[in-house]
C-alpha cells in the first residue's frame, strides 16, 4: 500500500506493508500499519515507487 506523507513540504509516497483482516461489507479491514487519518493512494499505483512525489487530485473518504 502507498501512504502519502509530507516530506519537507512535498507530498511523497511511502510503500507500507499492511496486515489485512476479515472482509466486511465487501471491503478489507486493515489491521496493522495504518493510522487514523493516513492518506493512501487508490488509483494510478502502476508507476509509483517508494519516495515518488505525488499530487492529490481528488480526496475521497473510503
C-alpha positions as CSV (number, residue, x, y, z in Angstrom):
1,X,0.0,0.0,0.0
2,X,1.3,3.5,-0.7
3,X,0.8,6.1,2.0
4,X,1.1,9.8,1.2
5,X,3.5,11.7,3.5
6,X,4.7,15.3,3.7
7,X,8.4,15.3,3.2
8,X,9.9,18.8,3.6
9,X,6.9,20.5,2.0
10,X,6.5,17.9,-0.8
11,X,3.9,15.1,-1.0
12,X,5.7,11.8,-1.4
13,X,4.6,8.2,-1.2
14,X,6.0,5.6,1.2
15,X,5.4,2.0,0.4
16,X,3.9,0.4,3.5
17,X,3.2,-3.3,4.1
18,X,-0.2,-3.8,5.8
19,X,-1.9,-6.7,7.6
20,X,-5.4,-7.4,6.2
21,X,-8.2,-8.9,8.3
22,X,-11.7,-10.0,7.5
23,X,-13.8,-8.7,4.7
24,X,-16.7,-6.5,5.9
25,X,-19.3,-5.0,3.6
26,X,-17.2,-6.0,0.6
27,X,-14.1,-4.2,1.9
28,X,-11.0,-5.5,3.6
29,X,-10.2,-4.4,7.1
30,X,-6.6,-3.2,7.6
31,X,-5.5,-4.4,11.0
32,X,-1.9,-3.1,11.1
33,X,0.4,-0.4,9.7
34,X,-2.1,2.4,9.0
35,X,-3.0,5.2,11.4
36,X,-6.3,7.1,11.5
37,X,-6.1,9.9,9.0
38,X,-3.4,8.3,6.8
39,X,-4.0,9.2,3.2
40,X,-3.5,6.3,0.8
41,X,-3.2,6.0,-3.0
42,X,-6.2,4.2,-4.5
43,X,-5.6,4.9,-8.2
44,X,-2.6,5.1,-10.5
45,X,-0.3,3.0,-8.5
46,X,1.3,1.2,-11.5
47,X,4.1,3.8,-11.9
48,X,4.6,4.6,-8.3
49,X,7.8,3.8,-6.3
50,X,8.9,4.5,-2.8
51,X,9.7,8.2,-2.4
52,X,7.9,9.3,-5.6
53,X,6.5,12.8,-5.5
54,X,2.7,13.0,-6.0
55,X,-0.2,15.4,-6.0
56,X,-3.7,14.8,-4.7
57,X,-6.2,15.4,-7.5
58,X,-9.3,14.3,-5.6
59,X,-9.6,13.3,-2.0
60,X,-12.2,10.6,-1.2
61,X,-13.3,9.1,2.0
62,X,-13.4,5.3,1.9
